[in-house]
């Protein structure tokens, strides 16, 4: 009768150990996933900032072109008068 009890105890010990290891692995995986997500967020943020800067530059160019066009149009109208 003792032999099966030792066997059961041994199996319980293995199961507990497996559970502990699995929890540690899950915690590690969660931490690694969080780091990977944060790196992706940082990369996306940098790319977004570059796009915003590019669009701001384009807006400056467009405003400049609008101003030039207005000046030309005003000049043209003055010449018509």
DOFITI-295401 format. One record per atom (N, C-alpha, C): x, y, z; residue number from 1; atom name. Coordinates in steps of 0.2 Angstrom, whole numbers. Example, Ala and Ser with C-alpha at 12.3 -4.5 7.8 and 13.67 -1.06 7.14 Angstrom:
<sites>
{{66,-28,39},1,N} {{62,-22,39},1,CA} {{66,-16,39},1,C} {{64,-11,35},2,N} {{68,-5,36},2,CA} {{64,0,39},2,C} 
</sites>
This chain:
<sites>
{{4,-6,0},1,N} {{0,0,0},1,CA} {{4,6,0},1,C} {{10,6,3},2,N} {{15,12,3},2,CA} {{17,14,-4},2,C} {{18,9,-8},3,N} {{21,10,-14},3,CA} {{17,15,-18},3,C} {{10,14,-19},4,N} {{6,18,-23},4,CA} {{6,25,-20},4,C} {{6,26,-13},5,N} {{6,32,-10},5,CA} {{12,37,-12},5,C} {{18,33,-12},6,N} {{24,37,-14},6,CA} {{23,39,-21},6,C} {{21,34,-25},7,N} {{20,36,-32},7,CA} {{15,42,-33},7,C} {{10,42,-29},8,N} {{5,48,-30},8,CA} {{8,54,-27},8,C} {{12,54,-22},9,N} {{15,59,-19},9,CA} {{20,62,-24},9,C} {{24,58,-28},10,N} {{29,60,-33},10,CA} {{25,63,-38},10,C} {{20,60,-40},11,N} {{16,64,-46},11,CA} {{13,70,-44},11,C} {{11,71,-38},12,N} {{8,78,-35},12,CA} {{14,83,-35},12,C} {{20,80,-33},13,N} {{26,85,-33},13,CA} {{27,87,-40},13,C} {{27,83,-45},14,N} {{29,84,-52},14,CA} {{24,89,-55},14,C} {{17,88,-53},15,N} {{12,93,-55},15,CA} {{13,100,-52},15,C} {{14,100,-46},16,N} {{15,106,-43},16,CA} {{21,110,-46},16,C} {{27,106,-47},17,N} {{33,109,-50},17,CA} {{31,112,-57},17,C} {{27,108,-61},18,N} {{25,110,-68},18,CA} {{21,116,-67},18,C} {{16,116,-63},19,N} {{12,122,-62},19,CA} {{17,129,-60},19,C} {{21,128,-56},20,N} {{26,133,-54},20,CA} {{30,136,-60},20,C} {{33,131,-64},21,N} {{37,133,-70},21,CA} {{32,136,-75},21,C} {{26,134,-76},22,N} {{22,136,-81},22,CA} {{20,144,-79},22,C} {{19,145,-72},23,N} {{17,152,-70},23,CA} {{23,156,-71},23,C} {{29,154,-70},24,N} {{35,158,-71},24,CA} {{36,159,-79},24,C} {{35,154,-83},25,N} {{35,155,-90},25,CA} {{30,160,-92},25,C} {{24,160,-90},26,N} {{18,164,-92},26,CA} {{20,172,-90},26,C} {{23,172,-84},27,N} {{25,179,-82},27,CA} {{30,182,-86},27,C} {{35,177,-88},28,N} {{41,180,-92},28,CA} {{38,181,-99},28,C} {{33,177,-102},29,N} {{30,179,-108},29,CA} {{26,185,-108},29,C} {{23,186,-103},30,N} {{19,193,-102},30,CA} {{24,198,-102},30,C} {{29,198,-99},31,N} {{34,203,-98},31,CA} {{37,205,-105},31,C} {{39,199,-109},32,N} {{42,200,-115},32,CA} {{37,203,-120},32,C} {{31,201,-120},33,N} {{25,204,-124},33,CA} {{25,211,-123},33,C} {{25,213,-116},34,N} {{24,220,-115},34,CA} {{30,224,-117},34,C} {{36,221,-117},35,N} {{42,225,-120},35,CA} {{41,225,-127},35,C} {{39,220,-131},36,N} {{38,220,-138},36,CA} {{33,225,-140},36,C} {{27,225,-136},37,N} {{22,230,-138},37,CA} {{25,237,-137},37,C} {{28,238,-131},38,N} {{31,245,-130},38,CA} {{36,247,-136},38,C} {{40,243,-138},39,N} {{44,244,-143},39,CA} {{41,246,-150},39,C} {{35,242,-151},40,N} {{31,244,-157},40,CA} {{28,250,-156},40,C} {{25,252,-150},41,N} {{22,258,-149},41,CA} {{27,264,-150},41,C} {{33,263,-148},42,N} {{38,268,-148},42,CA} {{40,269,-156},42,C} {{41,264,-160},43,N} {{42,264,-167},43,CA} {{37,268,-170},43,C} {{30,266,-169},44,N} {{25,269,-172},44,CA} {{24,276,-170},44,C} {{26,278,-164},45,N} {{26,285,-162},45,CA} {{31,289,-166},45,C} {{37,286,-167},46,N} {{42,290,-171},46,CA} {{40,291,-178},46,C} {{37,285,-181},47,N} {{35,286,-188},47,CA} {{29,291,-189},47,C} {{25,291,-184},48,N} {{19,296,-184},48,CA} {{22,303,-183},48,C} {{27,304,-179},49,N} {{29,311,-178},49,CA} {{33,313,-184},49,C} {{36,309,-188},50,N} {{39,310,-194},50,CA} {{34,312,-199},50,C} {{29,308,-200},51,N} {{23,310,-204},51,CA} {{20,317,-203},51,C} {{19,318,-196},52,N} {{16,325,-194},52,CA} {{21,330,-197},52,C} {{27,329,-195},53,N} {{32,335,-198},53,CA} {{32,336,-205},53,C} {{32,330,-209},54,N} {{31,330,-216},54,CA} {{25,334,-218},54,C} {{19,333,-215},55,N} {{13,336,-217},55,CA} {{13,343,-215},55,C} {{17,345,-209},56,N} {{17,352,-208},56,CA} {{21,356,-213},56,C} {{27,353,-215},57,N} {{31,356,-220},57,CA} {{27,357,-227},57,C} {{23,352,-229},58,N} {{19,352,-235},58,CA} {{14,358,-234},58,C} {{11,359,-228},59,N} {{6,364,-226},59,CA} {{9,371,-227},59,C} {{16,372,-225},60,N} {{19,378,-226},60,CA} {{20,379,-234},60,C} {{22,374,-237},61,N} {{23,375,-245},61,CA} {{16,377,-248},61,C} {{11,374,-246},62,N} {{4,375,-249},62,CA} {{2,382,-247},62,C} {{3,384,-241},63,N} {{2,391,-239},63,CA} {{6,396,-243},63,C} {{12,395,-244},64,N} {{17,399,-248},64,CA} {{14,399,-255},64,C} {{12,394,-258},65,N} {{9,394,-265},65,CA} {{3,398,-265},65,C} {{-1,397,-260},66,N} {{-8,401,-260},66,CA} {{-6,408,-260},66,C} {{-2,410,-256},67,N} {{0,417,-255},67,CA} {{3,420,-262},67,C} {{7,416,-265},68,N} {{10,418,-271},68,CA} {{4,419,-277},68,C} {{0,414,-277},69,N} {{-6,414,-281},69,CA} {{-10,420,-280},69,C} {{-12,422,-274},70,N} {{-16,428,-272},70,CA} {{-12,434,-275},70,C} {{-6,434,-273},71,N} {{-2,440,-276},71,CA} {{-2,441,-283},71,C} {{-1,436,-287},72,N} {{-2,436,-294},72,CA} {{-9,438,-296},72,C} {{-14,435,-293},73,N} {{-21,437,-295},73,CA} {{-22,444,-294},73,C} {{-20,447,-288},74,N} {{-21,454,-286},74,CA} {{-17,458,-291},74,C} {{-11,456,-293},75,N} {{-7,460,-298},75,CA} {{-11,460,-305},75,C} {{-13,454,-307},76,N} {{-17,454,-313},76,CA} {{-23,458,-313},76,C} {{-27,458,-308},77,N} {{-33,463,-307},77,CA} {{-31,470,-307},77,C} {{-25,472,-304},78,N} {{-23,479,-304},78,CA} {{-21,481,-311},78,C} {{-18,476,-315},79,N} {{-16,478,-322},79,CA} {{-23,479,-326},79,C} {{-28,475,-325},80,N} {{-34,476,-328},80,CA} {{-37,482,-327},80,C} {{-37,485,-322},81,N} {{-40,492,-320},81,CA} {{-37,497,-323},81,C} 
</sites>
